[in-house]
C-alpha cells in the first residue's frame, strides 16, 4: 500500500506543477495582451489598412505580434482588441 501512496503523491505533485505552469502561462498571456493594447501596433494596423483587411493581412499581423515578442498571447482576444480599435477608427463605440 505504501508504494501506492507514493505513486498517488507523485501524480498530485505533477498535477500541481502542471496547473502552476498553466496559470503562469495564462498570466503572461494577459500581460502580453495588455502590453499589445498599449503598444500602438493594432492602431497602426487598422490605420494602414483603412479599417479593412483580409485573412492574409490578419496572418501578417499575427506574425508581427510574434516577432515583436508579444507571445504567448491569446489571438482570439487580439481579434477582439482589433475590432475595438476598428470601431474607434470609424468613430463608433465598440460592441
C-alpha positions, 0 to 999 in steps of 0.5 A: 500500500505504501508504494501506492501512496507514493505513486498517488503523491507523485501524480498530485505533485505533477498535477500541481506543477502542471496547473502552476505552469498553466496559470503562469502561462495564462498570466503572461498571456494577459500581460502580453495582451495588455502590453499589445493594447498599449503598444500602438501596433493594432492602431497602426494596423487598422490605420494602414489598412483603412479599417479593412483587411483580409485573412492574409493581412490578419496572418501578417499581423499575427506574425508581427505580434510574434516577432515583436515578442508579444507571445504567448498571447491569446489571438482570439482576444487580439481579434477582439482588441482589433475590432475595438480599435476598428470601431474607434477608427470609424468613430463608433463605440465598440460592441 
